[in-house]
Amino acid sequence: MTNNPVDGTPLAASPLTRAVLEIDEYSAGLGWDQPARLFALVDSAKLREQEPALAAQLGIDDDAAASLTPVEQDEIPAGTALDEFLATIAWPDAVAGCALTVERLMLPPSAEDSVPDGLDEKQLAAWVAEHPDRQEVRMTVAVLRDGSRESALRLREKDATSEVLTGASLVPGLADALAATFEA
């Protein structure tokens, strides 16, 4: 058996990593300047067993053992703060995890010392948007009920599958917010 990528995802990747990269690739296909997108992550084998028609519609076959299927949820209401929206979510037991894709502007750590004092949130966002070192990034963050986490970061200036960074702790605040949707 070789360790060649299948659909751009390494064979050895965990089901959660594969799901995050699948969502990242889907989002990349939609282009930039997209709204945040929320996904339920369901156990593919259980979905195939319990909802065979839906599994067939989603293209889940017998090879889906030990995998997670991302199911995009309704659009996040425009004008709603992301943290406020996430606080309203409660997942049914059939959902093994969830993922969120969101675009943001980021600055390198070296820019922190140059942030002007006394800016409110709106002023800070405007300052970041004008900063010469800003980078646009798409973050895909996923968590499972068992506490597992995974993230993928794609920079707009390096918009290629081979340039996507992955890691469990790349976006800890967003992962914490998603994990809180499973606390009831």
N, C-alpha and C positions, 0 to 999 in steps of 0.2 A: 504494500500500500504506500502510495506517495503522499507527501504533505503539500500537494499543490492546492492553491485556492480554488474553491468552488463558488461561483458567483461573487468573487472578490473576498470571500471570507475563509480564513484558514480552517482546515478540517479539524484541527485540535481545539478550536475555540469553544468555550462553554456555550450552552444554549442561550444564556443571557447576552453574552458578547455577540453571538450571531444575530440575535433579535435586534440589538442596538445598531449593529452595522446594517441590517436589513432596513431599519427605519431611516437611518442616515442616508442610505442609497435612494430610498423612496423619496425622501425630502429633497435630495440633490436633484432628482429628476423633475421636481416641481419648480426649481430655480430659486433664486434669492428673493428677498423682500416678501417673505411669506409670514402669515400669522403663526402663532404658537399652535402646536398640534399635540393632542393627548391621545394615548393609546392604552388599551387594556392588553395585558399579556396573558394568554391562556395556554394551558398545557395542550399541545397539538393532539396527542393521543386521546386525551379525555374528550376534547372537542369532537374528534372524529367518531368516538364511541357514542357520545351523548347527543350530538347534533350533526348527523351524517350529511344532511342536505347543505347545511351551512359550511361544513368542512369541504364538501365538494365544490361549492361556490367559491371558497377561498383557495382552492387548489391544494388542499392538504391531502396527501396520499399516505400509503403505508410506510413510506420512508421517513415519516415525521416523528418517529419515536424519539423520545428525549429531546424534544424541541419545543420552543415557544412560538406561538402565533400572535403577532401584533394585530390588534383590531382597532382601527381608528375610531375615536369617539366623536360626538357632535362638536361642532366648532366652539371654541372658547368665546363667550360673549364679548363683543367689541367694547372697549372702554372699561372693562373689569380688570382690576389689578390681579396679576397672576397669583399672588399669595392669597388674596381673598377668595379667588375662584377655587384654588386647591383646597382651601379650608372647608368648602361645601361638599366635597366628594366623599362618598362612602361606596366601596366596591362590594359586589356580591361575592360569596365564597368561591364561586367558579373562577374568579380572576386570580391568577397566581402572582401577578405583578402589574406594574404600569410603567409607562415611559412618556416623556415629554420632549418635544423638539422645539427649540426657541432660538431666535437670532438676537444677538446683542453686539454692542460695541465694547471692545476691551482695550485697555491700555497696558503696556508693560509695567512691571513693578517699579522700574526706574522713574516712571512718571508720577508716582504717588507723592513725592516731595514737592512737586510743582502745583498741586491742587490748591486753588485759592481758598482761603478760609471763609466761612460764613455762607457758602452756597446752599440753597435749598435743593431739593431733588430735581426740580425742573431745570434750574440753573446749572447744576452739575452735569445733567444729561446733555445740555447744550454745549457746555465746555468740553466734554469728552468728544462730542460729535465734531468739534472743530479742531481737536488736537491733531498735530501732524503725525503722531505715532499710533493713532488709533487703528484697530483692526476689526473688521467685521468677522464674527464667528457664529457658526451654527452649532449649538450644543444639543446633543441627544443624551438624555439621562434616564436610566431605568433602575427600578428597585423591585425586588421580590418580597413576598410576605416573610420569607425566612431571613431577611436582612441583607441578602446579596445585593450588590450594586455594580453598575457598569456605566461608563460614559464614553461618548465619542465627540471629538471636537474637529470641526472642519473650518479652516480659515478661507475666507472668500478669495484672498490672493493666491492661495494654494488649493484651488477647488478641484482636487483629484482624489479618487478613492485611495490611491497609494499614499496620500499625504494625511489621511485621517488619523488623529491621535486617539488612543483608547486607554482607559484606566479606571479603576474603581473609585478613585478619590479626586478626579479632576474638577468636579463641580459639587463639593460637599453640601453647600447650602441648599441647592436645588434637590439633591438626593434626599436630604433631611425632610424637605417639604413634601416630596413624593411619598416617602416612608410614612409620614404622618397621616396620609390618606387611608392607611390600613389600620390605624389605631382607633379602636372604638370603645 
